[in-house]
Amino acid sequence: MSLYRSKARSDDVDDAKRRLETCYGWFTEGFDTKDLVEAKALLDGAS
């Protein structure tokens, strides 16, 4: 999440989103944790 925020602040939102999508895709459980909930919201455009 911190890498996403850093990249997004530097106007490299597309790269940040690609990286976040890749990392999010590695998970098979724990989707109710704070970081994964936040990541999903960002990927879905809710935040």
trRosetta pair geometry for C-beta under 8 A, 3 or more apart (Angstrom, degrees):
i j d omega theta_ij theta_ji phi_ij phi_ji
1 4 5.5 -50 -150 34 35 114
1 5 6.4 34 153 -17 66 104
1 20 7.9 65 -96 -118 47 112
1 35 5.5 -130 -29 -144 128 92
1 38 6.0 28 -114 101 136 131
1 39 6.4 -113 -84 -71 92 89
2 5 5.7 -51 -146 37 34 111
2 6 6.2 36 155 -20 66 107
3 6 5.7 -55 -146 38 30 111
3 7 6.2 25 158 -14 66 109
3 16 7.2 178 129 -134 74 85
3 19 6.4 -89 123 122 126 143
3 20 7.8 179 87 -71 99 81
4 7 6.1 -61 -146 41 26 105
4 8 5.9 25 157 -20 65 113
4 16 4.7 105 -144 -178 60 106
4 17 7.6 76 -138 -75 103 40
4 19 6.9 -163 -83 82 76 106
4 20 4.7 43 -90 -70 125 124
4 39 7.6 160 -22 -116 161 83
4 42 6.6 71 158 142 152 164
5 8 5.7 -57 -142 39 27 112
5 9 6.3 29 158 -21 64 106
5 16 7.9 144 -20 -153 14 141
6 9 5.9 -56 -150 33 27 110
6 10 6.6 13 155 -9 62 110
6 16 7.9 175 70 -107 59 121
7 10 5.8 -66 -150 43 32 105
7 12 4.6 -79 -176 80 87 104
7 13 7.2 144 126 -90 90 28
7 15 5.7 -120 -175 90 137 98
7 16 3.4 171 92 -77 125 105
7 19 7.1 112 3 32 165 137
8 11 7.9 47 179 -71 33 17
8 12 7.3 -102 -81 66 25 58
8 13 5.0 54 -124 -101 74 76
8 16 4.8 -95 -54 55 76 173
12 15 4.5 -22 160 38 104 117
12 16 5.9 119 105 -26 78 94
13 16 5.4 -58 -145 39 33 115
13 17 6.1 33 157 -21 68 105
14 17 5.9 -54 -147 35 28 109
14 18 6.5 30 154 -19 63 105
15 18 5.7 -52 -147 35 33 113
15 19 6.3 30 156 -16 65 107
16 19 5.9 -58 -150 38 29 109
16 20 6.2 26 154 -17 65 110
17 20 5.7 -56 -143 40 31 110
17 21 6.2 36 156 -22 65 105
17 42 7.8 -152 -111 139 81 101
17 43 6.9 128 -152 -113 90 71
18 21 5.8 -54 -148 34 28 112
18 22 6.5 30 153 -20 62 105
19 22 5.7 -53 -151 33 32 113
19 23 6.4 26 155 -13 66 106
20 23 5.8 -55 -145 40 32 107
20 24 6.0 34 156 -21 67 109
20 39 5.8 -169 -175 -151 109 100
20 42 6.6 -57 157 98 162 127
20 43 6.3 -157 118 -72 118 100
21 24 5.7 -56 -142 38 27 112
21 25 6.2 32 157 -25 62 109
21 43 6.2 121 -86 -122 79 126
22 25 5.8 -60 -154 32 26 114
22 26 7.3 35 149 -30 59 98
23 26 5.8 -46 -163 14 38 116
23 27 8.0 35 149 -21 61 97
23 39 7.5 -108 92 -144 106 150
24 27 6.3 -55 -170 21 42 110
24 36 7.0 126 -131 -137 87 81
24 39 5.1 -179 -89 143 116 134
24 40 7.0 138 -146 -74 138 66
24 43 6.4 -56 -3 -43 170 152
27 30 5.9 -97 -163 58 125 103
27 31 6.9 142 126 -72 131 76
27 36 6.3 -95 82 -110 174 133
30 33 4.8 -3 173 -10 91 121
30 36 5.9 130 120 -9 84 151
31 36 5.0 -121 -135 130 43 139
31 37 7.3 103 164 -68 60 65
31 40 7.1 55 -162 -43 96 143
32 36 7.3 15 24 73 14 117
32 37 6.6 28 -155 -59 32 110
33 36 4.9 74 61 19 88 103
33 37 6.7 -159 86 -10 38 90
34 37 5.9 -60 -146 37 24 110
34 38 6.2 21 159 -16 63 111
35 38 5.8 -59 -148 39 28 110
35 39 6.1 30 154 -21 65 108
36 39 5.4 -48 -139 37 35 114
36 40 6.2 38 158 -21 65 103
37 40 6.0 -55 -150 35 28 110
37 41 6.5 29 151 -19 62 107
38 41 5.7 -55 -149 36 32 113
38 42 6.4 30 154 -18 65 106
38 47 7.3 -7 -159 -4 71 163
39 42 5.8 -57 -150 37 31 110
39 43 6.2 26 155 -16 66 108
40 43 5.7 -56 -144 40 31 109
40 44 6.0 21 158 -11 66 112
41 44 5.9 -62 -142 45 26 104
41 46 4.2 -83 -162 66 81 116
41 47 4.7 61 133 -16 110 112
42 45 7.7 42 180 -70 28 23
42 46 7.5 -78 -59 50 23 74
42 47 5.2 -47 -84 55 64 113
